[in-house]
Amino acid sequence: MFGLYITHPQVWIDPTVPVPQWGLSDIGAARAELAAARPWAKQLARIVSSAETKAIETAEILARAAGIGFETVEAMHENDRSATGFLKPDEFEKAADWFFAHPQDSFRGWERAADAQARIVAAVEKILIGHNPRNPIAFIGHGGVGTLLKCHLDNRPIARAHDQAPGGGNLFAFSLADLRVACDWTPIEDWQGMDQ
């Protein structure tokens, strides 16, 4: 059976609001609704979300489609970038490049990529220990830590080359039997599901 790591789609960017409190934009919410209409969304037996607003809003939409509730796990948050506060998009992209290129170092006080990877891997593994592998599960979170998780599952070094396409709202699937990545980043509204 399959597991999914899903990144929240587009958000309202407001420099006056802490990033973890940003919510989905109209475009992001519409994309989540399109994904929720896909057959795979109705197959989900469990949804586990980051506690950040944009992830919770994505989880709510998918949980409604599946007819289930969802859990939140604080440790699934995005890499901690609070040391710099809001960065304009071009500055952020340069910072993200540096973050992935120097996983053992901190960008101006950010959580190190190596530490963020250890945190997200531990959170996912802890959840899967008690999870029935016959039941499809979705983890709803963020692009940075999602890429770090994917690098771990693929047994690849941390690198931004493995990151999702810009805009968010992508997923990768993995087999619950062996935790191998079964499909690369795909827009949530385009994924057709797996026969596992």
C-alpha positions as CSV (number, residue, x, y, z in Angstrom):
1,M,0.0,0.0,0.0
2,F,1.1,3.6,-0.5
3,G,2.2,6.5,1.7
4,L,2.2,10.0,0.4
5,Y,4.1,13.1,1.4
6,I,2.1,16.1,0.3
7,T,3.2,19.7,0.3
8,H,0.7,22.5,0.9
9,P,-0.2,24.5,-2.3
10,Q,0.1,28.2,-2.7
11,V,-0.4,30.5,0.3
12,W,-1.2,34.1,1.1
13,I,2.1,35.8,1.7
14,D,1.9,38.4,4.4
15,P,5.3,39.7,5.7
16,T,3.5,41.0,8.9
17,V,2.3,37.5,9.8
18,P,4.6,34.7,11.1
19,V,5.2,32.2,8.2
20,P,3.8,29.2,10.2
21,Q,0.4,31.1,10.4
22,W,0.1,31.8,6.6
23,G,-3.0,30.1,5.1
24,L,-3.8,28.8,1.7
25,S,-4.5,31.4,-1.0
26,D,-7.6,31.0,-3.2
27,I,-5.4,29.2,-5.8
28,G,-3.9,26.9,-3.2
29,A,-7.3,26.0,-1.8
30,A,-8.7,25.4,-5.3
31,R,-5.8,23.0,-6.1
32,A,-6.4,21.1,-2.8
33,E,-10.0,20.7,-3.7
34,L,-9.1,19.4,-7.2
35,A,-6.8,16.9,-5.5
36,A,-9.5,15.9,-3.0
37,A,-11.8,15.0,-5.9
38,R,-9.3,12.4,-7.2
39,P,-10.0,8.7,-6.3
40,W,-6.7,8.4,-4.4
41,A,-7.9,11.0,-1.8
42,K,-10.9,8.9,-0.9
43,Q,-8.6,5.9,-0.3
44,L,-6.7,7.6,2.5
45,A,-7.2,5.9,5.8
46,R,-5.0,8.3,7.8
47,I,-3.8,11.8,7.4
48,V,-1.1,13.3,9.6
49,S,-0.4,17.0,9.2
50,S,2.2,19.6,10.3
51,A,0.7,22.0,12.8
52,E,1.3,25.0,10.5
53,T,-1.9,26.7,9.3
54,K,-1.3,26.1,5.5
55,A,-0.7,22.3,6.1
56,I,-3.8,22.1,8.4
57,E,-6.0,23.7,5.8
58,T,-4.7,21.3,3.2
59,A,-5.3,18.3,5.5
60,E,-8.9,19.5,6.3
61,I,-9.8,19.5,2.6
62,L,-8.3,16.0,2.0
63,A,-9.8,14.6,5.2
64,R,-13.3,15.8,4.2
65,A,-12.9,13.9,0.9
66,A,-11.7,10.8,2.7
67,G,-14.4,11.0,5.3
68,I,-11.9,10.8,8.2
69,G,-10.3,13.2,10.7
70,F,-6.6,14.1,10.8
71,E,-3.8,14.3,13.3
72,T,-1.3,17.1,13.8
73,V,2.3,16.5,14.7
74,E,4.4,19.6,15.8
75,A,7.7,18.0,14.7
76,M,6.6,18.0,11.1
77,H,7.0,21.7,10.8
78,E,9.0,23.4,8.0
79,N,12.7,24.1,8.6
80,D,12.9,26.8,11.2
81,R,13.8,30.1,9.4
82,S,12.6,32.4,12.2
83,A,16.1,33.8,12.7
84,T,15.9,35.8,9.5
85,G,12.2,36.5,9.5
86,F,10.5,37.1,6.1
87,L,12.8,37.2,3.1
88,K,11.7,38.6,-0.3
89,P,11.2,35.8,-2.8
90,D,14.5,36.3,-4.6
91,E,16.4,36.5,-1.3
92,F,14.6,33.4,-0.1
93,E,15.5,31.4,-3.2
94,K,19.2,32.2,-2.7
95,A,18.9,31.3,1.0
96,A,17.2,28.0,0.2
97,D,20.0,27.2,-2.3
98,W,22.5,27.8,0.4
99,F,20.5,25.7,3.0
100,F,20.5,22.6,0.8
101,A,24.1,23.1,-0.4
102,H,25.5,23.3,3.2
103,P,23.4,20.8,5.2
104,Q,25.8,20.8,8.2
105,D,25.8,24.6,8.6
106,S,23.2,27.2,9.5
107,F,22.2,30.0,7.2
108,R,22.1,33.1,9.4
109,G,20.6,31.2,12.3
110,W,18.2,28.8,10.4
111,E,17.8,25.3,11.5
112,R,20.5,23.2,9.7
113,A,19.3,21.0,6.9
114,A,20.9,17.9,8.6
115,D,18.9,18.7,11.8
116,A,15.6,19.3,9.9
117,Q,16.1,16.0,8.0
118,A,16.7,14.1,11.2
119,R,13.6,15.7,12.8
120,I,11.2,14.9,9.8
121,V,12.6,11.4,9.4
122,A,12.1,10.6,13.1
123,A,8.6,12.0,13.1
124,V,7.5,10.0,10.0
125,E,9.2,6.8,11.3
126,K,7.5,7.2,14.7
127,I,4.1,7.4,13.1
128,L,4.7,4.5,10.8
129,I,5.8,2.2,13.6
130,G,2.2,1.9,14.8
131,H,0.6,2.2,11.4
132,N,-1.1,-0.7,9.6
133,P,0.8,-0.9,6.2
134,R,-2.3,-2.0,4.5
135,N,-3.9,1.4,5.0
136,P,-2.9,4.3,2.8
137,I,-1.5,7.3,4.7
138,A,-0.8,10.9,3.8
139,F,1.7,13.2,5.5
140,I,0.8,16.9,4.9
141,G,3.7,19.3,5.2
142,H,6.2,21.5,3.5
143,G,8.6,21.5,0.6
144,G,11.9,21.9,2.5
145,V,11.4,19.1,4.9
146,G,9.6,17.1,2.3
147,T,12.7,17.2,0.1
148,L,14.9,16.2,3.0
149,L,12.6,13.3,3.7
150,K,12.6,12.2,0.1
151,C,16.5,12.4,0.0
152,H,16.6,10.1,3.0
153,L,14.1,7.6,1.5
154,D,16.0,7.7,-1.8
155,N,19.3,7.2,0.1
156,R,20.6,10.3,-1.7
157,P,22.7,13.2,-0.3
158,I,20.8,16.3,0.6
159,A,20.5,18.5,-2.5
160,R,18.1,21.0,-3.8
161,A,18.1,19.1,-7.1
162,H,15.6,16.8,-5.5
163,D,13.3,19.6,-4.5
164,Q,9.7,20.0,-5.8
165,A,8.8,22.4,-8.6
166,P,8.1,26.0,-7.5
167,G,4.6,26.8,-6.1
168,G,4.1,23.9,-3.8
169,G,1.2,21.6,-3.9
170,N,3.1,18.5,-5.0
171,L,3.4,15.0,-3.7
172,F,5.7,12.0,-3.8
173,A,4.5,8.4,-3.1
174,F,6.3,5.7,-1.3
175,S,5.7,2.0,-0.6
176,L,4.7,1.3,2.9
177,A,6.2,-2.2,2.6
178,D,9.8,-1.0,2.1
179,L,9.6,2.8,2.3
180,R,11.0,3.1,-1.3
181,V,9.9,6.2,-3.3
182,A,7.5,5.0,-5.9
183,C,6.8,8.3,-7.8
184,D,8.7,11.6,-8.0
185,W,7.2,15.0,-7.2
186,T,3.9,15.3,-9.0
187,P,1.3,18.1,-8.8
188,I,-1.4,17.0,-6.3
189,E,-4.2,17.6,-8.8
190,D,-2.5,15.5,-11.5
191,W,-1.5,12.4,-9.5
192,Q,-3.5,9.3,-10.6
193,G,-2.8,7.1,-7.7
194,M,-1.1,3.7,-7.3
195,D,-2.2,0.1,-7.7
196,Q,-0.6,-1.1,-4.4
